[in-house]
Amino acid sequence: MRIDRLLTITILMLNRERVTARELADKFEVSIRTIYRDFDAMNMAGIPVISYSGNNGGFGILENYRLDRRLLTPQDVEAILTTLHGVNRTLEDKSLSQAMDKIASLIPRGQGEEVMQNLEQMVIDIFPWGENPGHGEKIKCLHQAVAQRRIVQFAYINSLGERTIRKVEPMTLLFKGYSWYLFGFCQSKNDYRFFRLSRIKDCKILSASFAHRSKSYRDCLGPFSGNLEPIEFVLRFTAGVSQFIEDSFEGEQVEPQPDGSAIVRFRMPVNEWTYGFILSFGENVEVVSPEHIRNEILEKIKKIHFFYKPDIELS
C-alpha cells in the first residue's frame, strides 16, 4: 500500500542523511517516477524532502525536522530493538525490519551509534548451537501460514514413532523450554493440538484459509501437558560436576555432601523428556528415588548397553 511505503520512506530518510531515488525504487520494487511522486506527496503532507546535487547527492529530510520522540526514552528504544532483533534473527521478516527502522528513527540525533552498540550487550538468539538451518526455514514457513491464516499440511511423527499426515489450522508458534511448538486446530483429529516442530516433516502451505477460532494456546496448555502431577525426585551427583548442577538446578535444591558429591531434590512431571533429562547427565548421576523411576532408568541403561554389547544377555 502507498501509505505504508510513504511511512517507511520517511523513517528511512530520518535514519540516513541521504538516499537516492534509484535505491528507494529498487527497495520497494517501483519506478523512479513513482518515488518522485512519493516525494511530492511527502512535501504536501509537511515532511520537507530536499535534494542534494553532486557525486554524493540524493534526497534527504530537512535537518531540523524530527518526529515527536517524547513518548519513548533511548532506553525504551533499546529494549524494543533488542527484542525485535532477537525475533527477526529467526524470522527474517520484512515487516519486522521495517518496524525496527521506524523505531530506530526515534533515537535522538547523535545517540544512534551508542544505542546500536548497546544492542550487542544483550543478544536474544533462540536457536541452539549447531542448529539445522532447515529448522529455521520451517519456522518461517509456519509463521507465514499463521500470519496469513492458511491451512498447512505436514507429516508428523508422534512420541511412539507413528507417522501420520495432518492438516492443521496454525494459530500460534510457541517457544517453550528448549523447543519450538506449533499450536493449532488439527482437522485430521478434529481437536486442538500442540506439535513439536522437530517432529514436523514435509510442511507445506495450502491455498485454503481458515477463520480464527476462539481458543488460545493458554487454554490448552493443561490438557496437552497430559495433566501430569509433578513428583519429587532425589538425585545423587558425583563429585566434580558442579557446573552441570548449576546449569539445571537452583541453589536451594542442592545439598553438598562431605565427599564432594551432591544430593539434588526437585519436583517434575514424569514423561519421556524427564528420562532423557536424567540420562543426559550420564555416569555423573544416580536416581536415589522414587524407586520406580530408578528401575525405569536402569532398564533404559540396559537397552543402551545392549546396542554396544549385543552378545551380553540382559538380566
Rosetta blueprint (number, residue, H / E / L):
1 M L
2 R H
3 I H
4 D H
5 R H
6 L H
7 L H
8 T H
9 I H
10 T H
11 I H
12 L H
13 M H
14 L H
15 N H
16 R L
17 E L
18 R L
19 V E
20 T L
21 A H
22 R H
23 E H
24 L H
25 A H
26 D H
27 K H
28 F H
29 E L
30 V L
31 S L
32 I H
33 R H
34 T H
35 I H
36 Y H
37 R H
38 D H
39 F H
40 D H
41 A H
42 M H
43 N H
44 M H
45 A L
46 G L
47 I L
48 P L
49 V E
50 I E
51 S E
52 Y E
53 S L
54 G L
55 N L
56 N L
57 G L
58 G E
59 F E
60 G E
61 I E
62 L L
63 E L
64 N L
65 Y L
66 R L
67 L L
68 D L
69 R L
70 R L
71 L L
72 L L
73 T L
74 P H
75 Q H
76 D H
77 V H
78 E H
79 A H
80 I H
81 L H
82 T H
83 T H
84 L H
85 H H
86 G H
87 V H
88 N H
89 R H
90 T H
91 L H
92 E L
93 D L
94 K H
95 S H
96 L H
97 S H
98 Q H
99 A H
100 M H
101 D H
102 K H
103 I H
104 A H
105 S L
106 L L
107 I L
108 P L
109 R L
110 G L
111 Q L
112 G H
113 E H
114 E H
115 V H
116 M H
117 Q H
118 N H
119 L L
120 E L
121 Q L
122 M L
123 V L
124 I L
125 D L
126 I L
127 F L
128 P L
129 W L
130 G L
131 E L
132 N L
133 P H
134 G H
135 H H
136 G H
137 E H
138 K H
139 I H
140 K H
141 C H
142 L H
143 H H
144 Q H
145 A H
146 V H
147 A H
148 Q H
149 R L
150 R E
151 I E
152 V E
153 Q E
154 F E
155 A E
156 Y E
157 I E
158 N L
159 S L
160 L L
161 G L
162 E L
163 R E
164 T E
165 I E
166 R E
167 K E
168 V E
169 E E
170 P E
171 M E
172 T E
173 L E
174 L E
175 F E
176 K E
177 G L
178 Y L
179 S E
180 W E
181 Y E
182 L E
183 F E
184 G E
185 F E
186 C E
187 Q L
188 S L
189 K L
190 N L
191 D E
192 Y E
193 R E
194 F E
195 F E
196 R E
197 L H
198 S H
199 R H
200 I E
201 K E
202 D E
203 C E
204 K E
205 I E
206 L E
207 S E
208 A E
209 S E
210 F L
211 A L
212 H L
213 R L
214 S L
215 K L
216 S L
217 Y H
218 R H
219 D H
220 C H
221 L H
222 G H
223 P H
224 F H
225 S L
226 G L
227 N L
228 L L
229 E L
230 P L
231 I E
232 E E
233 F E
234 V E
235 L E
236 R E
237 F E
238 T L
239 A L
240 G L
241 V L
242 S H
243 Q H
244 F H
245 I H
246 E H
247 D H
248 S H
249 F L
250 E L
251 G H
252 E H
253 Q H
254 V E
255 E E
256 P E
257 Q L
258 P L
259 D L
260 G L
261 S L
262 A E
263 I E
264 V E
265 R E
266 F E
267 R E
268 M E
269 P L
270 V L
271 N L
272 E H
273 W H
274 T H
275 Y H
276 G H
277 F H
278 I H
279 L H
280 S L
281 F L
282 G H
283 E H
284 N H
285 V E
286 E E
287 V E
288 V E
289 S E
290 P L
291 E H
292 H H
293 I H
294 R H
295 N H
296 E H
297 I H
298 L H
299 E H
300 K H
301 I H
302 K H
303 K H
304 I H
305 H H
306 F H
307 F H
308 Y H
309 K L
310 P L
311 D L
312 I L
313 E L
314 L L
315 S L
